[in-house]
Amino acid sequence: NLKRNRENVRRPERITTEDAEKRKTEKHHGDVKPATRTRNVREASWFFVSDLHGHLDRYRKLFDAIERERPAAVLLGGDLLPSLAWARHDVHGEFVAEVLGAGFAALRARLAESYPAVFLIFGNDDPRCEEPPVLEFSRDGLWEYVHGKKSACGGFPVYGYAWVPPTPFRLKDWER
């Protein structure tokens, strides 16, 4: 049974240079809008990162890697904020502004035209009450908050979906 299941697994699609170029020039349909910063997807990497859980050393490493490698896009996939245990020390309420906002703003200033398209959603450990500052920075163009939305970067669609199925842990804001 296991062998048969392995044979039925869909392998990732290999994209040729011509396919990437074709996707880049195709029109966007429906409510898909291209990110404001697009670069040649053939020559650029994308970063996906999640589960940083507010650890400052992890954010420093991320910001350093973005500055060093200059990806076309950075996808922040949730569980970005400190745990609730940290919230008791009044770190949580200012984390979005003082760490995420300040860190990405500094990167944008240093990288200028090389600043990547940044897409963000919350994870099951991120409290929804922290959405207002995230939305404020999104309106300022620092990143795009894509929960429940569809966007695009370099001709590729980007979807945001923060909901998770119910878990055996305490109830969280993002369970459905």
C-alpha positions as CSV (number, residue, x, y, z in Angstrom):
1,N,0.0,0.0,0.0
2,L,2.8,2.5,0.9
3,K,4.6,1.7,-2.4
4,R,1.4,2.3,-4.4
5,N,0.8,5.6,-2.5
6,R,4.3,6.8,-3.3
7,E,3.7,6.2,-7.0
8,N,0.6,8.3,-6.9
9,V,2.3,11.3,-5.3
10,R,2.3,14.3,-7.7
11,R,5.8,15.5,-8.3
12,P,6.5,19.3,-8.3
13,E,6.3,20.9,-11.7
14,R,9.6,21.8,-13.3
15,I,9.4,25.3,-14.8
16,T,11.6,26.1,-17.7
17,T,13.0,29.5,-18.4
18,E,10.6,29.8,-21.3
19,D,7.6,28.9,-19.0
20,A,8.7,31.5,-16.5
21,E,9.1,34.2,-19.2
22,K,5.6,33.3,-20.6
23,R,4.0,33.5,-17.1
24,K,5.7,36.8,-16.6
25,T,4.1,38.3,-19.7
26,E,0.7,36.8,-19.3
27,K,-2.2,39.1,-18.3
28,H,-3.5,38.9,-14.8
29,H,-7.2,38.0,-14.6
30,G,-9.8,38.6,-12.0
31,D,-8.7,40.2,-8.8
32,V,-5.1,39.2,-9.1
33,K,-2.9,42.3,-9.0
34,P,0.9,42.2,-9.5
35,A,3.1,43.2,-6.6
36,T,4.5,46.7,-7.0
37,R,8.1,45.3,-7.0
38,T,8.7,42.6,-9.5
39,R,12.1,41.4,-10.7
40,N,13.2,38.7,-13.2
41,V,12.0,35.5,-11.6
42,R,14.5,33.4,-13.5
43,E,17.4,35.1,-11.7
44,A,15.8,35.7,-8.3
45,S,15.0,33.5,-5.3
46,W,12.0,33.7,-3.1
47,F,12.2,33.2,0.7
48,F,9.5,31.5,2.7
49,V,9.7,31.7,6.4
50,S,7.4,30.9,9.3
51,D,7.5,29.9,13.0
52,L,9.8,32.7,14.0
53,H,7.7,33.1,17.2
54,G,9.2,36.5,18.0
55,H,12.7,35.3,18.5
56,L,14.9,38.4,17.8
57,D,17.9,36.3,16.7
58,R,15.8,34.6,14.0
59,Y,14.6,38.0,12.7
60,R,18.2,39.3,12.6
61,K,19.2,36.2,10.6
62,L,16.2,36.8,8.3
63,F,17.0,40.5,7.7
64,D,20.7,39.7,7.1
65,A,19.8,37.0,4.6
66,I,17.4,39.3,2.7
67,E,20.1,42.0,2.5
68,R,22.8,39.5,1.5
69,E,20.8,37.5,-1.1
70,R,18.2,40.0,-2.3
71,P,15.3,37.7,-3.0
72,A,12.5,38.9,-5.3
73,A,9.9,38.0,-2.7
74,V,9.6,37.1,1.0
75,L,6.6,35.1,2.1
76,L,6.0,35.3,5.9
77,G,3.8,32.3,6.6
78,G,2.7,32.9,10.2
79,D,3.6,32.3,13.8
80,L,5.6,35.5,13.6
81,L,4.9,37.1,17.0
82,P,6.2,36.2,20.5
83,S,4.3,33.6,22.4
84,L,1.7,34.7,25.0
85,A,4.2,34.0,27.7
86,W,6.2,37.0,26.3
87,A,3.1,39.1,26.2
88,R,3.1,39.3,30.0
89,H,6.4,41.3,29.7
90,D,4.7,43.9,27.5
91,V,6.9,42.9,24.5
92,H,4.0,41.6,22.5
93,G,2.0,44.8,22.0
94,E,4.8,46.7,20.3
95,F,6.5,43.8,18.5
96,V,4.9,44.5,15.1
97,A,6.0,48.1,15.1
98,E,9.4,47.8,16.8
99,V,10.7,44.6,15.2
100,L,8.7,43.7,12.1
101,G,7.9,47.3,11.0
102,A,11.3,48.8,11.9
103,G,13.3,45.9,10.5
104,F,11.5,45.9,7.1
105,A,11.6,49.7,6.9
106,A,15.3,49.7,7.5
107,L,15.7,47.0,4.8
108,R,13.6,49.1,2.4
109,A,15.8,52.1,3.0
110,R,19.0,50.2,2.5
111,L,17.9,48.1,-0.5
112,A,15.9,50.8,-2.3
113,E,14.9,49.2,-5.7
114,S,16.2,45.8,-4.6
115,Y,13.6,45.7,-1.7
116,P,11.6,42.5,-2.2
117,A,7.9,42.1,-2.4
118,V,6.9,41.0,1.1
119,F,3.7,39.0,1.7
120,L,2.5,38.3,5.2
121,I,-0.2,36.2,7.0
122,F,-0.6,35.3,10.6
123,G,-0.4,31.8,12.0
124,N,-2.4,29.9,14.5
125,D,-0.2,31.3,17.4
126,D,-0.5,34.9,16.3
127,P,-3.4,36.8,18.0
128,R,-5.8,38.5,15.7
129,C,-5.8,41.6,17.9
130,E,-2.4,42.4,16.4
131,E,-3.9,42.8,12.9
132,P,-4.4,46.6,13.0
133,P,-0.6,47.5,13.1
134,V,0.0,44.9,10.4
135,L,-2.7,46.4,8.2
136,E,-1.2,49.9,8.8
137,F,2.2,48.9,7.6
138,S,0.5,47.1,4.6
139,R,-1.2,50.4,3.7
140,D,2.2,52.1,3.8
141,G,3.5,49.5,1.3
142,L,6.0,47.9,3.6
143,W,4.4,44.5,3.0
144,E,1.2,43.1,1.6
145,Y,-1.1,41.4,4.2
146,V,-2.7,38.7,2.1
147,H,-5.0,36.8,4.5
148,G,-8.1,35.9,2.5
149,K,-6.7,37.5,-0.6
150,K,-5.0,36.6,-3.9
151,S,-2.1,38.6,-5.2
152,A,0.8,38.1,-7.6
153,C,4.5,38.5,-7.9
154,G,6.5,38.2,-11.1
155,G,3.5,36.6,-12.8
156,F,3.0,33.9,-10.1
157,P,-0.1,33.9,-7.9
158,V,0.3,34.4,-4.2
159,Y,-2.6,33.3,-1.9
160,G,-3.0,34.0,1.8
161,Y,-5.0,31.7,4.0
162,A,-4.4,31.9,7.8
163,W,-7.3,29.7,9.0
164,V,-6.4,26.3,10.5
165,P,-8.7,23.4,11.4
166,P,-9.5,23.0,15.1
167,T,-6.6,21.7,17.1
168,P,-6.5,19.8,20.4
169,F,-4.8,22.8,22.0
170,R,-6.5,25.8,23.5
171,L,-8.8,27.7,21.2
172,K,-7.0,30.2,18.9
173,D,-8.1,33.1,16.8
174,W,-7.4,31.4,13.5
175,E,-9.2,28.1,14.0
176,R,-12.3,27.3,11.9
